[in-house]
């Protein structure tokens, strides 16, 4: 944790409370970091960076400005942003050198507008607006760093309650920190010593730091895509809307409130790249005819990649959905108001996550959980539902013709990119693919951005493959990590399994190494409990087993 007393207090609280331990590096003004952190960089999951507001704005400077000289406020703001840029650049040195995930703390918005509640709000003379604009500038600057993200202290303080956390009702504006009993120790010799602030105010600093730790952990889980959700399957009656649609007579029940809230949450998940599906015991024609009257255009049937509406057991419907989408139960959430259905699904698909017991908590869980969030939204994310639908149509076509005819008529096109730095435009999607792929992943290894940067700096190369056919553009769906003449890892999206894309990928790698003068290519396969589908990928592409690995002779 790099910064001033604010994050030093966070480190102390973290170490004293038994939460995730951390090291503190003092960084005030525009200084220089030590050559290395207290421990080897690989020992850290993440670094927290805080640029003190006092570094950007001198004590009482803002308060002494002449109100009618608006240009002076603009000048002070511009100078603050310039200092912020310089200070951030110095504090992010370890991020630039290693790619270490970096969460940058933003600034607390004041509890009250300092110059008065009746004065203009959207004006740099209003310190609250000044901080809003400064936080915007900080976010823009942080976006320029690979693996840099905002740690929103301001939002966490607002959630806990600013009056219980922030110190600007006692200290100067530019201290911008948490309230404490610091002053009481220095005022004991007074004739009438004031009681400590903690006796006068309902301080919730511990709750604030607890929330900060929870946010840091969630951000790390999202960055590393730990237990990421890929598919959400939802029931309809009394789950996505009130009541049983087939039994409704007269006026339909209103869906104002949580049903619309849940529909909106599902639409957000779709935008994040999570696939939606329906598993409902119902009459298909009835549901399709009445859908718009229930949800309007808030959520359309077209937003669901797979729709299973009928009278078959839900276990059968969920099994069919998992097969069509090619997602493991452990990457799936099933939502149903019926506890019997949830129990049946949990028994049939170990590892699947279910929701529905807490009806009013579903939206919050879906939107806020680290497992349903993503560090970035790629082009492939936005088109995932359409790609799954195209995949379903493609597989239906496969059943009507021979394999040779099927592949010959697909008009498959494969393009490749060579990635040598994490600054490459295709790197975010490539890292997402590697860390989300379970079944067609030859080692199962997960990579942090900083670990991948280190590998690339040591000479490794990622070959990223994009695929399109006459049904759809699947985007970037394959990646091969190569170091020298060794294939360390191959991953491929299950959306293109069965199209022989893996053979084309390996042939491209082998041909390239042969042109570079290699005489032998080696490859690694490590069995996991999930990657059986790619166990024969090297054998099927002409590699032969040797020792614990695979080789391909080029001479």
Residue pairs with C-beta under 8 A, 6 or more apart in sequence:
1 7
1 8
1 10
1 11
1 22
1 23
1 24
1 25
1 47
1 48
1 50
2 25
2 27
2 33
2 47
2 48
2 49
2 50
2 91
3 26
3 27
3 48
3 49
3 50
3 51
3 52
3 91
3 105
4 26
4 27
4 28
4 50
4 52
4 54
4 177
5 177
6 50
6 52
6 105
6 176
6 177
6 178
7 24
7 48
7 50
7 105
8 24
8 26
9 178
9 180
9 205
9 209
10 22
10 48
10 209
10 212
11 22
11 23
11 24
12 24
13 19
13 205
13 206
13 209
14 20
14 21
14 22
14 209
14 213
15 21
15 22
17 206
17 209
19 213
20 45
20 213
20 216
20 217
22 48
23 37
23 38
23 39
25 33
25 34
25 37
25 38
27 33
27 49
27 50
27 51
27 90
27 91
28 52
28 54
28 55
29 55
29 87
30 55
30 83
30 86
30 87
30 90
31 90
32 90
33 90
33 91
33 93
33 94
37 44
37 47
37 94
41 94
41 98
41 100
41 450
44 100
45 101
45 220
46 100
46 101
46 102
46 103
46 216
46 219
46 220
46 223
47 94
47 95
47 100
47 101
47 102
47 103
48 102
48 103
48 104
48 105
48 151
48 216
49 88
49 91
49 92
49 95
49 102
49 103
49 104
49 105
50 104
50 105
51 84
51 87
51 88
51 91
51 104
51 105
51 138
52 176
53 107
53 173
53 174
53 175
53 176
54 174
54 175
54 176
55 83
55 84
55 87
56 80
56 83
56 84
56 87
56 134
56 174
57 76
57 80
57 173
57 174
58 174
59 172
59 174
60 172
61 76
61 174
62 76
62 127
62 130
62 173
62 174
63 114
63 173
65 72
65 73
65 76
65 125
66 72
67 115
67 125
70 123
70 124
70 125
73 124
73 125
73 130
74 124
77 124
77 130
77 133
77 134
80 134
81 134
81 137
84 134
84 137
84 138
84 141
85 141
88 104
88 138
88 141
88 142
92 102
92 104
92 145
92 148
94 100
95 102
95 145
95 146
95 147
95 148
96 145
98 450
98 453
98 454
99 146
99 147
99 422
99 448
99 449
99 450
99 452
99 453
99 454
100 147
100 450
101 147
101 149
101 220
101 223
101 448
101 449
101 450
102 142
102 145
102 147
102 148
102 149
103 149
103 150
103 151
103 216
103 219
104 138
104 142
104 148
104 149
104 150
104 151
105 151
105 153
106 135
106 138
106 139
106 150
106 151
106 152
106 153
106 154
107 131
107 134
107 135
107 138
107 153
107 154
107 176
108 131
108 153
108 154
108 157
108 162
108 165
108 166
108 168
108 176
108 177
109 128
109 131
109 132
109 135
109 154
109 158
109 162
110 127
110 128
110 131
110 166
110 168
110 173
111 162
111 163
111 166
111 168
111 169
112 169
113 119
113 121
113 126
113 127
113 128
114 126
114 127
114 128
114 173
115 125
115 126
115 127
119 125
119 126
120 126
121 128
121 129
122 129
123 129
124 130
124 133
127 173
135 154
138 150
139 150
142 148
142 149
142 150
146 422
146 423
146 449
146 453
147 223
147 422
147 449
147 450
149 219
149 223
149 375
151 212
151 215
151 216
151 219
152 215
153 212
156 208
156 211
156 212
156 215
157 165
157 166
157 208
159 211
160 204
160 207
160 208
160 211
161 204
163 169
163 201
163 202
164 201
164 202
164 203
164 204
164 207
164 208
165 178
165 179
165 203
165 204
165 205
165 208
166 177
166 178
166 179
167 175
167 176
167 177
167 178
167 179
167 180
168 175
168 176
170 179
170 183
170 197
171 177
178 205
178 208
179 197
179 201
179 203
179 205
180 197
180 198
180 205
181 196
181 197
181 198
183 194
183 197
184 193
184 194
184 195
184 196
184 197
187 193
187 194
197 203
217 370
218 369
218 370
218 373
219 370
220 226
221 227
221 370
221 371
222 370
222 371
222 373
222 374
222 375
223 375
223 448
223 449
224 435
224 446
224 448
225 374
225 375
225 432
225 435
225 436
225 446
226 370
226 371
227 330
227 371
228 331
228 371
228 372
228 374
228 435
228 436
229 274
229 331
229 332
229 333
229 353
229 369
229 371
229 372
230 274
230 275
230 325
230 327
230 331
230 332
230 436
231 274
231 275
231 276
231 277
231 321
231 322
231 325
231 327
231 331
231 332
231 333
232 266
232 269
232 274
232 275
232 276
232 277
232 332
232 333
232 335
232 366
233 277
233 278
233 279
233 318
233 321
233 332
233 333
233 334
233 335
234 240
234 266
234 276
234 277
234 278
234 279
234 334
234 335
234 336
235 278
235 279
235 280
235 314
235 335
235 336
235 337
235 338
235 341
235 356
236 245
236 278
236 280
236 282
236 287
236 309
237 243
237 244
237 245
237 246
237 280
237 282
237 337
238 244
238 337
238 338
239 262
239 335
239 336
239 337
239 356
240 259
240 262
240 263
240 294
240 295
240 299
241 253
241 255
241 259
241 294
241 295
242 253
242 254
242 255
242 259
243 252
243 253
245 282
245 286
245 287
245 290
245 294
246 282
246 283
246 286
252 293
252 294
255 294
255 295
258 359
258 360
258 362
258 363
259 295
260 295
260 298
261 363
262 362
262 363
262 366
263 295
263 298
263 299
264 298
264 299
264 363
265 362
265 363
265 366
265 367
266 276
266 299
266 303
266 366
267 298
267 299
267 303
268 366
268 367
269 276
269 366
269 372
270 276
270 303
270 385
271 377
271 381
271 382
272 372
272 373
272 374
272 377
272 381
273 374
273 377
273 378
273 380
273 381
273 382
273 384
274 372
274 384
275 305
275 306
275 325
275 327
275 384
275 385
275 388
276 303
276 304
276 305
276 385
277 304
277 305
277 306
277 307
277 308
277 321
277 325
278 301
278 304
278 306
278 307
278 308
278 309
279 308
279 314
279 317
279 318
279 321
279 334
279 336
280 287
280 308
280 309
280 317
281 310
281 311
281 312
281 314
282 309
282 310
282 311
283 309
284 309
284 310
287 309
288 301
291 300
291 301
301 307
303 385
304 385
305 325
305 384
305 385
305 388
305 389
305 392
306 320
306 321
306 324
306 325
306 388
306 392
308 317
308 318
308 320
308 321
310 317
313 344
314 336
314 341
314 344
314 345
315 344
315 345
315 348
318 334
318 345
318 348
318 349
318 352
319 348
319 349
322 328
322 329
322 332
322 349
324 388
324 391
324 392
324 395
325 388
326 439
326 494
326 495
326 497
327 494
328 351
328 438
328 439
328 530
329 349
329 350
329 351
329 352
330 351
330 352
331 438
332 349
332 352
332 353
333 352
333 353
333 354
333 355
333 366
333 372
334 342
334 345
334 349
334 352
334 353
334 354
334 355
335 354
335 355
335 356
335 362
336 342
336 345
336 354
336 356
337 356
337 359
338 356
339 356
339 357
342 354
342 356
342 357
345 352
345 354
346 352
346 354
355 361
355 362
355 365
355 366
356 362
365 372
366 372
374 381
374 432
375 428
375 432
376 428
376 432
378 428
378 429
378 432
378 475
378 476
379 429
379 475
380 387
380 429
380 474
380 475
380 476
380 477
381 432
383 472
383 473
383 475
386 472
387 472
387 473
387 474
387 475
387 495
388 495
390 471
390 472
391 471
391 472
391 495
393 471
394 410
394 469
394 471
397 406
398 406
398 498
401 409
407 499
407 500
409 470
410 469
410 470
410 471
410 499
411 469
411 470
412 467
412 468
412 469
412 499
412 501
413 467
413 468
413 469
414 465
414 466
414 467
414 501
414 504
414 505
414 508
415 465
415 466
415 467
416 463
416 464
416 465
416 466
416 508
417 424
417 426
417 463
417 464
417 466
417 476
418 461
418 462
418 463
418 464
419 426
419 427
419 430
419 456
419 461
419 462
419 463
419 464
420 456
420 461
420 462
421 427
421 453
421 456
422 431
422 449
422 452
422 453
422 456
426 464
426 476
427 452
427 462
429 464
429 475
429 476
430 462
430 464
430 476
430 479
431 447
431 449
431 452
433 476
433 477
433 478
433 479
433 491
433 493
434 441
434 445
434 446
434 447
434 479
434 481
434 489
434 491
435 446
435 447
437 491
437 492
437 493
437 494
438 444
438 528
438 530
438 531
439 494
439 497
439 530
439 531
439 532
439 533
439 534
440 490
440 491
440 492
440 493
440 494
440 497
440 502
440 531
440 533
440 534
440 537
441 489
441 490
441 491
441 528
441 530
441 531
441 534
442 489
442 490
442 491
442 523
442 524
442 525
442 526
442 531
442 534
442 537
442 538
443 488
443 489
443 524
443 525
443 526
443 528
443 531
444 526
444 528
444 530
444 531
445 489
445 526
447 455
452 462
455 481
455 483
456 462
458 483
459 483
459 484
460 481
460 482
460 483
460 488
461 481
461 482
461 483
462 479
462 480
462 481
462 482
463 479
463 480
463 482
463 505
463 508
463 509
463 512
464 476
464 478
464 479
465 476
465 477
465 478
465 479
465 480
465 501
465 504
465 505
465 508
466 473
466 474
466 475
466 476
466 477
467 474
467 475
467 477
467 478
467 496
467 499
467 501
468 474
469 499
474 493
474 495
474 496
477 492
477 493
477 495
477 496
477 501
478 490
478 491
478 492
478 493
478 496
478 501
478 502
478 505
479 489
479 490
479 491
479 492
480 487
480 489
480 490
480 491
480 505
480 506
480 509
481 487
481 488
481 489
481 490
482 488
482 509
482 513
485 513
485 518
485 520
485 521
485 522
486 521
486 522
486 523
486 524
487 506
487 509
487 521
487 522
487 523
487 524
488 524
489 524
490 502
490 505
490 506
490 523
490 534
490 537
492 501
492 502
492 505
492 534
494 533
497 533
502 534
502 537
502 540
502 541
503 540
503 541
506 537
506 538
506 541
506 543
507 541
509 521
510 521
510 552
510 554
513 521
513 554
514 554
518 554
519 553
519 554
519 555
520 551
520 552
520 553
520 554
520 555
521 543
521 551
521 552
521 554
522 549
522 550
522 551
522 552
523 538
523 543
523 549
523 550
523 551
523 552
524 549
524 550
525 534
525 535
525 537
525 538
525 549
525 550
527 535
538 550
538 552
539 545
539 550
541 552
542 552
543 550
543 551
543 552
544 550
544 551
544 552
